[in-house]
Amino acid sequence: MTTRPDASISVSHLCKYYQTHLKEPGLLGSVRSFINRKYEAVKAVDDLTFRIEPGEVVGFLGPNGAGKTTTLKVLSGLLHPTGGSVSVLGFTPYERKPAYLRQFTLVMGQKQQLLWDLPAIETFLVNQAIYEIPDAQFTQTLGELTALLDLEPLLKKQVRKLSLGERMKCELAAALLHRPRVLFLDEPTIGLDVTMQANIRRFVAAYNARWNATVILTSHYMADVTALCKRVIVINEGKLIYDGGLRALAEQIAPYKLVRVDFAELPAGCNLAAYGEVRHQDGLNVELLVPREQTSAVTARMLADLPVADLTIEEPAIEEVIGRVFAGGARRHAA
């Protein structure tokens, strides 16, 4: 892949391999392992290539163990790649140059940087010193983040007394005080309730729009992805299996639409299978899978032939689409 200077993130044939120690159970296994250690190579990331332009918000998806967090750690400079090349904002991440460290942030939903026994504002002041943020900029940015995230009641409370959602809002604020140009968000809404998830999504969208920040988002909540990302990168077992539009992914992997029909009544001997695959039926409520190219014709015929009270046409759930992608990638890898 040719790296153009305008790319925010360029990844070319990235590999990250680990050697893991194998040990048999029991005392005898421990002795054997001590005398003759055996190792197994684990390919956490295997020949991964993609590029992301400035201002893009990209969903980075895959099952547990696919290599998502490993990739983000390489992009953040926390891990040195085994092979390939990585460039973020023109920097090589693992060189950890101060100029680079001031321009990105990594937020991990299961990790925290806030000082547990102190108010959140203390961590914010520490980060101001670390990133050498001028007082005027710090005051302005903190004011903006406080307004966007409704932080005013939280700033002077001990972190350990905050709820999970409140802590996550403060974590985001702490990570964004230096106005990073690139955001690596690893499960930022994990464990949060539906309302708080929506708040975090709105905040990320607002930050992206205000600062034209490049965002890579990993999440197991598909609502996060559909709300924020037009493009998704899907990996499985460290390999790239899809890179493109979310809508195109649904059309490619699930070549059908879901037709939900409520009937006023069902005539005796009605053969619903003639209109599509019956996925679910509960009395007069029916769900049909209909090929995309036949949807208009099938629904028109159904409205003409049957006493339809209500009819809706939907895309398949994104969870189902992604599940099909993972299954297809696993089969290709096995072959």
URUR-V81342 format. One line per field, one symbol per residue. ss: DSSP state (A for helix, B for strand, O for the rest). phi: phi as a letter, one per 40 degrees, with the letter a starting at -180 (. if undefined). burial: I if it has 24 or more other C-alpha atoms within 12 Angstrom, else O. A space follows every 50 residues. Layout:
BEGIN
ss: ???
phi: ???
burial: ???
END
This chain:
BEGIN
ss: OOOOOOBBBBBBBBBBBBBBBBOOOAAAAAAAAAAOOBBBBBBBBBBBBB BBBOOOBBBBBOOOOOOAAAAAAAAAOOOOOOBBBBBBOOBOAAAOOAAA AOOBBBBBOOOOOOOOOOBAAAAAAAAAAAAOOOAAAAAAAAAAAAAAAO OOOOOOOBAAAOOAAAAAAAAAAAAAOOOOOBBBBBOOOOOOOAAAAAAA AAAAAAAAAAAOOBBBBBOOOAAAAAAAOOBBBBBBOOBBBBBBBAAAAA AAAOOBBBBBBBBOOOOOOOOAAAOOBBBBBBOOBBBBBBBAAAAAAAAA AAAAAOOBBBBBBBOOOAAAAAAAAAAAAAAAAAO
phi: .cccccccbbbbfcbabbbbcbbccgcccccccccbcbbbcbccbbgcba bbcdgcbbcbbicdgchccdccccccgcbcccagbbbbfgbcdccfcdcc dcbbabbbdbbabccccbcdcccccccdcccfcddcccccccccccccbf cdcbcbccdccccdcccccccccccbccfccbbbbbfcbcgcccccdccc cccccccdccbfccbbbbaccccccccbbcbbbbbafgbcbaaicccccc cccbcabcbbbbccabcdgcbcccbicccaabgcbbbbcbddcbdccccc cccccbcccaabbbccdcdcccdcccccccccccc
burial: OOOOOOIIIIIIIIIIIOOOOOOOOOOOOOOOOOOOOOOOOOIIIIIIII IIIIIIIIIIIIIOOIIIIIIIIIIIIOIIIIOIIIIIIIIIIIOOOOOI IIIIIIIIIOOIIIIOOOIIIIIIIOIIOOIOIOOOOIOOIIOOIIOIIO IOOIIOIOIOOIOIIIIIIIIIIIIIIIIIIIIIIIIIIIOIOOOIIIII IOIIIOIIOOOOIIIIIIIIIIIIIIIIIIIIIIIIIIIIIIIIOIIOII IOIIOIIIIIIIIOOOOOOOOIOOIIOOOOOOOOIIIIIIIIOOIOOIIO OIOOOIOIOOIOOOIIOIIOIIIIIIOOIOOOOOO
END
